[in-house]
Amino acid sequence: MICCRPHRRPFAALALPLLAALALLAACQGQPKTDPERQAKAYALYEGYKKDFPKAVEIRPEEAMKRWQDDGVVFIDARSEAERAVSTLPGAVSEQDYLAAPDRFAGKQAVIYCTIGYRSGVLVQKLAAKGMAAANLAAGIVGWLHAGGSLVDASGAPTRRVHVYGRTWDLAPLTYTAVW
């Protein structure tokens, strides 16, 4: 008589629970824990997004800050009204306000921003196709904050709150309270 035992694969039975545990562990890692790590991740995201707007001119936050201090830029916030209600760069105008009367800002460089730079990059490229010059703020409002920039709330008062669109983009310096 030939005896047949079922063929067992002990490792196969462990594979699914092991993969589930690894996925849970990865999800629990969350955002980077230090400001330099958060800044690096923000710029890595931005670099990945740039393929979608390859012709968009960009400006680094440090350069934009220098020009802003010399009154040489107008910041244009490409984010939603709800995002702008939390905070903006000082003196920023909405995309709608800028497009309604761009001549009001003659002589100033238009610098468009959003959370990380995707929506603003798309807008910069769209405006360039219409002959309107603008630059995309590299890494957006998050890059601005990592460069030492400040924010104001809807009344113009300084604030440490920033709308970051969603958990993926919660990369502002740790001294800021992110909302989405």
Beta strands, then each sheet from edge to edge (+ up, - down):
strand 1: 58-59
strand 2: 73-77
strand 3: 93-94
strand 4: 109-113
strand 5: 135-137
strand 6: 161-163
strand 7: 177-179
sheet 1: 1+ 5+ 4+ 2+ 3+
sheet 2: 6+ 7+
end
